[in-house]
Every structure is written in structure tokens, then in C-alpha cells.
Amino acid sequence: MKLTQDTTRHDDITYQSVAKAFELKLVEHQEALTRMKKLSKPHPSQPNFSYDVPSPALEAKKRMIRLPMDTSRDDEGQVLFVDESLWVPVSVVNGNIHILPGVPRLFEKLLEGLKPGLVPRLTDPEGKGVYRILISTPMAESAVASYLTELAGEVESKGVKVGSYPRWGRKRNSVTLVGRDEEYLLSLVGEVEKNVQGKRVEREDEMDQSDDPDE
């Protein structure tokens, strides 16, 4: 899971919220502070700023390196520095939640740095083995829920996920079948089309134009 945060904002509570959710402490990370002092550039609006003198500006900076930490474990794996040109850490909670900065330039750079460690953990890194079938239906999500729940139970052992998504303001909703066995997915299409009174489409809006405006 990926979360983004912008602790330079006074109202950003990402670190605090994650810490609360996982019952962790917020810990001022000393290596992050050292890197901040070394790599961050002074802002023109703060010519007299000092890391040695308490101030609102210093407090704001330190908020950016108070990270949710499991203090019963070593820091390794909980705080990652994936780009030597940046002081910004990637906070990792529970081994699978990565908190990245919301600033696009920093987000992209840190994400690239994380790739070598994340890609080997994926069962299908390129996403080439996953197929998705989309079926458009005029029926309400509540009307097809019972059938789709039953279908999901039947196909789960085949690795197929069944989803339904309302499209607000439209007459047609969407049903999806996702899995790795394309032949098996295709074998389900006729049955699903019949039970949801729908039709397979390539795009969600494909059948919008065919709706009868007087319906």
C-alpha cells in the first residue's frame, strides 16, 4: 500500500494517523534529521533560521521526520533512504505500507528508488498475466449483488475476482471479472451477461449512447 503525505502543511496528519491506526509511537528520526541538515537548502524567507535555536520553523521541519515507528524493532526496514541526493525518508509501516511525499517530483524520484526492492515481491511485475473482462448492465448494483456474491464463491478457487461498480448519474453499471486464466474468464461471459441482463464491453461508457432516453 502507498500513502502520500505533505508534512510541510500545518494540517497534514498522515504520520500521526498511521501511528494511531497501528498503535505506534511517533519518533524523531535522527539520521533523517542529520540528512536534512546536510541536504536541504535554506529558504530565502528564513535567512536567520538555525537548527540550534528553537523556533516555529524548526518545529515544522522536525514534524517531517517524526515517523511512525515500532520501537520494539530495529530501524532497518522501517525507514528507507532510497536516493542519496534527498534527505526525505520513506516510512514503512507493517512491512507493506509505504508513506511517500505528495510532491510529484519527490514522489516519482523515491518511487524509482523503491522499485528494486518492490518489484521482486510481485508475482506478476509487468501485469501481463492478468485479464479483465468488463460487462455493462442496466441493473442496479443491489439487484445483482446476490448473484455476484454466489458467483464469486464459485470462481474463487480459480483465482477469479468478481466486482461490481455503480456509475453515478448513468443508467448502466459495470461488472468485472479479473483473473489469470483467460479461457476460463471467457467461458463465464455468457452466463454473467444473462444473469445481469448485460453485455460485454471494452469501455465503461461504450453502451451509454445506446440507452433509450425515454426509458
VOSE-905823 format. One record per residue (C-alpha): x, y, z; residue in three letters. Coordinates in steps of 0.02 Angstrom, whole numbers, padded with zeros to 5 digits, always signed. Example, Ala and Ser with C-alpha at 12.3 -4.5 7.8 and 13.67 -1.06 7.14 Angstrom:
% VOSE-905823
+00615-00225+00390ALA +00684-00053+00357SER 
% end
This chain:
% VOSE-905823
+00000+00000+00000MET +00057+00176-00040LYS +00012+00332+00056LEU +00064+00509+00015THR +00091+00648+00139GLN +00143+00830+00143ASP +00206+00865+00317THR +00256+01042+00265THR +00071+01083+00279ARG +00006+01129+00451HIS -00144+01015+00430ASP -00055+00859+00367ASP -00088+00716+00488ILE -00029+00566+00386THR +00109+00512+00505TYR +00000+00542+00657GLN -00147+00448+00583SER -00044+00297+00530VAL +00040+00292+00701ALA -00129+00295+00787LYS -00202+00162+00672ALA -00059+00041+00709PHE -00035+00094+00891GLU +00142+00154+00856LEU +00243+00298+00928LYS +00299+00448+00828LEU +00488+00451+00841VAL +00604+00591+00787GLU +00723+00502+00669HIS +00900+00562+00699GLN +00976+00502+00535GLU +00837+00592+00440ALA +00874+00749+00539LEU +01060+00735+00501THR +01023+00713+00316ARG +00901+00859+00321MET +01034+00974+00392LYS +01158+00919+00260LYS +01049+00913+00105LEU +00908+01039+00125SER +00938+01214+00060LYS +00899+01369+00164PRO +00740+01458+00112HIS +00756+01643+00063PRO +00612+01685+00180SER +00707+01615+00330GLN +00881+01694+00319PRO +00910+01679+00507ASN +00849+01500+00527PHE +00955+01390+00639SER +00941+01206+00686TYR +01014+01253+00856ASP +00885+01383+00904VAL +00705+01331+00946PRO +00580+01412+00829SER +00413+01377+00741PRO +00511+01346+00580ALA +00621+01216+00665LEU +00468+01132+00740GLU +00388+01124+00566ALA +00544+01044+00494LYS +00554+00916+00634LYS +00373+00865+00604ARG +00434+00798+00437MET +00550+00672+00520ILE +00438+00616+00664ARG +00394+00446+00594LEU +00278+00306+00650PRO +00397+00176+00723MET +00384+00005+00803ASP +00509+00036+00943THR +00521-00150+00981SER +00609-00174+00813ARG +00766-00107+00731ASP +00750+00045+00617ASP +00807-00060+00469GLU +00660-00087+00353GLY +00553+00044+00440GLN +00643+00196+00369VAL +00718+00191+00194LEU +00833+00318+00110PHE +00824+00267-00072VAL +00903+00421-00153ASP +01067+00490-00091GLU +01027+00663-00158SER +00873+00679-00047LEU +00853+00687+00141TRP +00670+00633+00127VAL +00642+00460+00202PRO +00514+00330+00151VAL +00424+00274+00308SER +00373+00090+00301VAL +00240+00026+00421VAL +00192-00156+00445ASN +00313-00204+00307GLY +00192-00159+00169ASN +00132+00020+00193ILE +00249+00146+00113HIS +00222+00331+00152ILE +00291+00442+00015LEU +00288+00631-00007PRO +00142+00702-00105GLY +00255+00822-00202VAL +00258+00743-00377PRO +00444+00769-00409ARG +00493+00689-00243LEU +00362+00553-00256PHE +00423+00498-00428GLU +00606+00501-00377LYS +00578+00400-00218LEU +00464+00277-00306LEU +00601+00243-00433GLU +00719+00213-00288GLY +00597+00089-00209LEU +00572-00014-00368LYS +00722-00131-00344PRO +00652-00186-00177GLY +00469-00193-00227LEU +00470-00273-00399VAL +00543-00441-00341PRO +00399-00457-00219ARG +00268-00450-00358LEU +00202-00612-00430THR +00173-00528-00598ASP +00281-00371-00607PRO +00230-00322-00783GLU +00045-00360-00759GLY +00045-00458-00922LYS -00037-00613-00850GLY -00192-00528-00781VAL -00351-00517-00886TYR -00503-00408-00855ARG -00675-00429-00930ILE -00799-00286-00917LEU -00986-00312-00929ILE -01109-00168-00941SER -01278-00193-00855THR -01436-00087-00839PRO -01472-00169-00671MET -01439-00083-00505ALA -01292-00143-00402GLU -01411-00202-00265SER -01510-00303-00392ALA -01358-00405-00448VAL -01271-00416-00280ALA -01344-00584-00230SER -01298-00668-00394TYR -01123-00593-00398LEU -01090-00649-00219THR -01138-00825-00266GLU -01032-00817-00424LEU -00882-00751-00327ALA -00890-00901-00211GLY -00896-01021-00359GLU -00748-00947-00453VAL -00635-00901-00307GLU -00541-01066-00316SER -00498-01024-00497LYS -00417-00860-00443GLY -00556-00753-00516VAL -00612-00592-00431LYS -00788-00527-00463VAL -00828-00343-00442GLY -00975-00226-00468SER -00963-00037-00483TYR -01106+00089-00489PRO -01084+00231-00613ARG -01169+00380-00533TRP -01281+00477-00649GLY -01280+00340-00781ARG -01413+00211-00822LYS -01286+00071-00840ARG -01169-00001-00709ASN -01016-00112-00725SER -00973-00290-00677VAL -00793-00351-00688THR -00710-00521-00695LEU -00523-00521-00661VAL -00404-00670-00666GLY -00256-00754-00748ARG -00346-00893-00844ASP -00413-00802-00997GLU -00501-00955-01067GLU -00594-00983-00904TYR -00643-00800-00892LEU -00713-00804-01068LEU -00815-00959-01025SER -00906-00858-00891LEU -00958-00714-01002VAL -01119-00788-01072GLY -01183-00839-00900GLU -01143-00671-00822VAL -01220-00573-00967GLU -01380-00673-00946LYS -01392-00653-00758ASN -01357-00465-00755VAL -01451-00430-00918GLN -01291-00355-00983GLY -01164-00358-01123LYS -00975-00368-01129ARG -00891-00202-01174VAL -00715-00135-01192GLU -00751+00031-01103ARG -00873+00077-00966GLU -00956+00211-01071ASP -00970+00104-01227GLU -01158+00073-01210MET -01208+00242-01138ASP -01255+00309-01310GLN -01370+00160-01342SER -01479+00197-01191ASP -01657+00244-01233ASP -01680+00422-01167PRO -01864+00387-01135ASP -01828+00230-01033GLU 
% end
